[in-house]
Amino acid sequence: MSNYEQRTALVAGAGGFIGGHLAAELIRRGYSWVRCVDVKGFDDWYQQHDSCQNMVLDLRDKDACLAACQGVTDVFNLAADMGGIGFIENHKAECMISVLINTHLLMAARDQGTKRFFYSSSACVYNATKQVEANVTALVEEDAYPAMPEDGYGWEKLFSERMCRHFQEDYGLEVRVARFHNVYGPFGTFDGGREKAPAAISRKVIEAKTSGNHSIGVWGDGEQTRSFMYIDDCVEGILRLFESEHSEPINLGSSELVTINQLIDITESIAGIQVEREYDLSKPKGVRGRNSDNTQIQAALGWQPGISLEIGMQKTFDWIFDQMTSGETATAFEREKAQSAA
Ligand code: NAD
């Protein structure tokens, strides 16, 4: 692989967070052309790449998938109707309808002669009984079975993983499947109900800083644990996996485990303020603890995500601050960056 100039790509869900970053990197690596597709109106895409073929299509529809895959050697499916825990716990049917996107994309890729297909799965496929302690043992790939994934969203992901496997076995379409663990970074959702913890906490701390009201709401008791992967590691991992010969689903996540309270500590120190935490136990909390065991990815790719939460949160916070304050410079880090660029 990696003769990029002879390859063509479809990024499904390119108007979203991860798809937007991935499309930028595919262009940078020299793909012959990149087609970006999303159901959202073009003005609502987080990133718009003028050098791509940009199309607004509903990929739940099979004919739309056939059009999207025409002439494409490499399909990257990042399209799904999803959000943070507040969204997926309250929109289970909507999450499961995303099964149409991956199913029709697989069929279209097969029929249009696509060579390789990437599917974005999730740590939400893992058996819930393995995630009941905050001090959790990191999840290995085998922990997806026996199946008891996150209701709705997780079942759709697990089913679609299996569909990918059988398209490889039965039709020879080469598939690559990554199970993402909480991805965060600039050019993503930070309000409106679909945002995830790093963006939501950044937004709340920024509101506290700019309003002077230093009290913020926290979902749960703050002692739930997670790992968070910065977007640059996510894109690098997708492309390393895509180029590899590893076709089984694999963890793509950071193994730096933190409590939500520790995530708030980091955000406070970036913002330079202390907040008062109002814990709300009635809000959706998800599993008690979740971490990524990276033994397999290290063995398969000789690499694993390595960007620290401090560094990633600094960049994320700065971008959200910018969005919320129409370009005012957020922190010392951002000011230094602007000065060195000048
Ligand atoms: P996102 O919501 O920012 O992007 C998804 C994009 O898919 C959106 O722009 C949306 O408009 C588009 N989409 C939805 N329905 C569509 C349709 N019918 N046709 C065409 N486009 C459609 O989400 P993201 O964070 O970029 O996630 C990308 C993928 O990674 C998803 O499959 C998601 O389930 C998976 N994932 C993400 C995370 C994370 O932490 N961000 C974690 C695990 C898995």
Residues whose N, C-alpha, C, O or C-beta is under 5 A from the ligand:
A	BS01	NAD	G13 G15 G16 F17 I18 G19 V37 D38 V39 K40 L57 D58 L59 R60 N77 L78 A79 A80 D81 M82 S120 S121 S122 A123 F180 H181 N182 V183
